[in-house]
């Protein structure tokens, strides 16, 4: 079977699932068809790259997910840019992410960001994940952790710094959302 025939087979097999994903996020049949078409064109234009991907189905769904994010960004660009700087500066990040008055697009962006953060934390090496989880998420002090784990505080601080560096790199693709929101 040729490479293009194999790719077409995968695309055909996943077509309905991908369309349903797009439809569930956009609630618009035409937009969903357009997004699916755009995804397929992208794959077909990069056959060599796609063929080299180990888990092509997972890659397709991640690419679909990214296209939905882009769709929301384009659609809501004006609303995001209209938020005033004072509101953003005076509101904690978590409150912005979980505000009860969010519309569907905001909820999707929040879920996407939190999912990406969760995946990024899970991808950290164990010793870094333990520190970032215990100190940042559980609110434990470095002194407590140092005593409990019998690890010097300097080592724990170093691990947290490395974890934050890795998380920043993993979440870099989402930074433009915050940059847009903070533009004057």
C-alpha positions in Angstrom: 0.0 0.0 0.0 1.4 3.4 -1.0 2.0 6.1 1.6 -0.8 8.3 0.3 -3.2 5.3 0.2 -2.4 4.5 3.8 -2.9 8.1 4.8 -6.2 8.3 2.9 -7.4 5.2 4.7 -6.7 6.7 8.1 -8.4 9.9 7.1 -11.4 8.1 5.9 -11.6 6.0 9.0 -11.4 9.0 11.3 -13.6 11.4 9.2 -16.8 10.9 11.2 -15.1 11.2 14.6 -13.2 14.3 13.6 -16.4 15.9 12.2 -18.3 15.1 15.4 -15.5 16.7 17.4 -15.6 19.9 15.3 -19.4 20.0 15.5 -19.4 19.5 19.2 -17.1 22.5 19.6 -18.5 24.9 17.0 -22.1 23.9 16.9 -22.0 24.8 13.2 -22.1 22.2 10.4 -20.5 24.5 7.8 -17.7 25.5 10.1 -17.2 21.9 11.1 -16.9 20.9 7.4 -14.5 23.7 6.8 -12.3 22.8 9.7 -12.3 19.1 8.6 -11.4 20.1 5.1 -8.6 22.4 6.4 -7.2 19.6 8.5 -7.2 17.1 5.6 -5.5 19.6 3.3 -2.8 20.2 5.9 -2.2 16.4 6.2 -2.2 15.9 2.5 0.2 18.8 2.0 2.6 17.2 4.4 2.4 13.5 3.6 6.0 12.8 4.5 5.7 14.4 7.9 2.4 12.8 8.7 3.7 9.4 7.6 6.6 9.7 10.1 4.3 10.3 13.0 4.1 7.2 15.3 0.5 7.6 16.4 -1.3 9.2 13.5 -4.7 9.0 15.0 -3.6 10.9 18.1 -1.8 13.4 16.0 -5.0 14.0 13.9 -7.1 14.6 17.0 -4.5 16.9 18.5 -4.3 18.8 15.2 -8.1 19.0 15.2 -8.1 20.3 18.7 -5.6 23.0 17.7 -7.8 24.0 14.8 -10.7 24.4 17.1 -8.6 26.6 19.4 -7.6 28.7 16.4 -11.2 29.0 15.3 -12.2 30.3 18.7 -9.3 32.7 18.8 -10.3 34.2 15.4 -13.9 34.4 16.4 -13.3 36.0 19.7 -10.3 38.1 19.0 -12.2 41.4 19.3 -13.8 40.4 22.6 -10.4 39.4 24.0 -8.8 42.6 22.8 -11.6 44.7 24.3 -10.9 43.5 27.9 -9.3 46.5 29.6 -5.9 46.2 31.2 -7.2 47.2 34.7 -9.6 44.3 34.8 -6.9 41.9 33.8 -4.4 43.2 36.3 -6.8 43.2 39.2 -8.2 39.8 38.6 -6.3 36.6 39.6 -5.5 34.3 36.7 -7.5 31.5 38.2 -10.6 33.8 38.5 -10.2 34.6 34.8 -10.1 30.9 34.0 -13.1 29.8 36.0 -15.4 32.8 35.9 -19.0 31.6 36.2 -20.1 34.1 33.5 -18.0 32.6 30.8 -19.5 31.8 27.4 -18.8 28.5 25.6 -15.7 29.8 23.9 -14.2 30.9 27.2 -15.1 27.6 28.8 -13.4 25.8 25.9 -10.3 27.9 26.2 -10.2 27.4 30.0 -10.6 23.6 29.6 -7.9 23.6 26.9 -5.5 25.5 29.1 -6.1 23.4 32.2 -5.9 20.2 30.2 -2.6 21.4 28.7 -1.3 22.3 32.1 -2.3 18.9 33.5 -0.6 17.1 30.6 2.5 19.3 31.0 2.7 18.5 34.8 2.2 14.8 34.2 5.0 14.9 31.6 7.5 16.3 34.1 10.1 13.9 35.6 8.9 12.4 38.9 11.2 14.4 41.2 10.2 17.7 39.5 6.5 16.8 39.5 6.5 15.9 43.2 8.0 19.3 44.1 5.8 21.4 41.9 2.7 19.5 43.0 3.5 19.6 46.7 4.7 23.2 46.8 2.5 25.0 44.2 -0.7 23.0 44.2 -0.8 21.7 47.7 0.6 24.8 49.3 3.3 23.1 51.3 6.5 25.0 52.2 10.0 24.1 51.1 10.9 23.7 54.8 8.2 21.1 55.3 9.2 19.2 52.2 12.9 19.4 53.0 12.3 17.9 56.4 9.8 15.2 55.2 11.8 14.1 52.2 15.3 14.7 53.7 16.3 16.8 50.7 18.1 20.2 51.0 15.9 23.2 50.4 18.3 24.5 47.7 17.7 21.2 45.8 14.0 21.6 46.1 14.2 25.2 44.9 16.3 24.2 42.0 13.8 21.4 41.1 10.9 23.9 41.2 12.8 26.3 38.9 13.5 23.5 36.5 9.9 22.3 36.6 8.6 25.8 35.9 11.1 26.2 33.0 9.8 22.9 31.5 6.2 23.9 32.1 6.7 27.3 30.4 8.2 25.6 27.4 5.4 23.0 27.2 2.7 25.7 27.5 4.5 28.2 25.2 1.9 27.7 22.4 -0.8 29.1 24.7 1.2 32.3 25.6 -0.4 34.3 22.8 -3.8 34.1 24.5 -2.3 36.0 27.5 -0.4 38.4 25.3 -3.5 39.3 23.4 -5.4 39.8 26.7 -2.7 42.1 28.1 -2.2 44.3 25.0 -3.2 47.9 25.6 
